[in-house]
Amino acid sequence: MIKEIINRVEESQDEWRKAAFYSDEAVTQLLEELYKRWEGSGMAGIPLDYATDEELSILYDKAMSVSSEKGFSTFKNFVRKAISPGK
């Protein structure tokens, strides 16, 4: 699963796919936790090495479901909020 997550997101040339993945709140929360574990272990390996099977499954499902369209939609919503705060 780790290889697939990396291939699908991190090594993707599609920046919108990356934006969609990394802007997902569940992904952000999981990655924050994984980075803490990774740093606490002397930064050996990569943060995904410290994920439980359940956490990997969540990240894998998210990685497989993201698309360019979702990433671009996320960007458009961000711009809309920035231009029209309070709406």
Secondary structure, DSSP 8 states (H G I E B T S, - for coil): -HHHHIIIIIT-S-HHHHHHHHT-HHHHHHHHHHHHHHHHTTT-S-GGGG--HHHHHHHHHHHHH--HHHHHHHHHHHHHHHHSTT-
